[in-house]
Amino acid sequence: MPNIDLTVTVSVIIALCAIISPILTAIINNCHHTKIKKLEIVQAREYETAKHLAELREQTLMHLGECLMNPTHELLSGYSKYCALAFQVFPKSTHEHLLKLNAAVSEYKWEDALAEYENLALLLVKELQQ
């Protein structure tokens, strides 16, 4: 068997560890940062989507209320657009109130429509608080 010098062997092992350790650390660190960045991107998208949905709900509710408070021909012509949007952006739990509101508006029963609008607004506030 060849004679192995222990000091040379230890020196070679330490040198290899000194080279490999920073490489492995950089690889692990980059993988971790990549995962964190992906999570940040997903969270930012979810936040923007929720913010956009909240803005749409607010605009829709304001326009529906404006139509009911002052039912002019111009406002009522845009009512159908906002009503269709309301079915898309409001939770399913509010759809029954929207149907009743539409029925009251189509029959020009403004007091009933206002009552349903108030019920709808209160239900949306409860939904947002949860």
N, C-alpha and C positions, 0 to 999 in steps of 0.2 A: 504494500500500500504506500501511496505517496505520502510524504510528510507534509501536513497542512499547518501553515503558520496561523495561530489563533488571532494574532493582532491584525493580520491582513484580512482575514475573514470577517472579523468584527468591523473593521474599517469599511469594507465593501458593503456589508449589510447596512451600516449607518448611512453611507452615501446613497444607497438605493432608497432607503426610507426618506432621506432628505429630499430626494427628487420626486418620489411617488406621492408622498403625503400632501404637498401643496396642490398637486394635480387632482387628487381625489377630493380634497376640500373644495376646490374651485368647481368641480363637476357637481358635487352634492349641493353646494350653495346656489349654483345656477338653476338646478332643478327646483329647488325650493322657491327661488325668486320667480321662476316661470309659473309655478302653481299659484303663488300669491297674486301675481299680475292677472292671471286668468280669473281668479275669484273677484278681484277688483273690477275687472271689465264686466263680469256678469252682474255684480252688485250695482254698478253705474247704470247699466241697461235697465235693470229692474227699477231703479230709482227714477230714471227718466220716463219709463213707461207709466209708473204710478203717478208721477207728476203731470204727465200729459193727460192721463185719464181723469185726474182730479180737475184739471182745467176744463176739459170737455164737459164734465158733469156740471161744473159751476156755470159755464156759458149756457149750456142747455137749460138748466134750471132757471137762470136769469131771463132767458128769452121766453121760456114758457110762461113765467110769471108776468113778464111785460105784455105778452099777448093777452093774458087773462085780465090784467088790470086796465088795459086800454085796447079793447078788441077792434082795431082799425083794419081796413082791408089790406093794407100793406103788411102789417104785422101778422095777420092771419094767413097771408099767402106764404110766409116763411115758416109758419107753424108746423106744417107737415114735414118739412126738412128736419127741424129740430126734434120733432116727435119721433121720427124714424131713428135719428141719432140717439135719442134717449133710450130706445129699446136696445141699442148696441152697447152703450156705456154704463147704464144703470144696472144694478144687480137684479137677478131674476126675481127676488122677493118684492121688487117694486113694480113688476110688469102688470099685476092685477090693478094697481092704482093708476097706472098709465092708461090701461084700457078703459077704465071708468072715466078718467079725465078726457080721453078722446071722445067717448060717447057723449059726455056732457057738452063738449065744445061743438061737436057736429050737430047737436040739437039746440045749440045756442042757449044752454042753461048755464049762465055764467056763475050763479051762486053755487050750484053743485060742482061746477068745474073748479071754482076757487077752494071749496072745501076739500076736494080731492087733491088739489095742488098742495094745500097745507099738510094733508096726510102724507103725501109723497115726500115733501121736504122734511118732515119730522122723521120719517122712516130712513131717509138718506142720512140725516144727522146721526141717527142711532147706528147705522151701518159704519159710518166713518169713525165713530168713537170706539168701535170694537176692534 
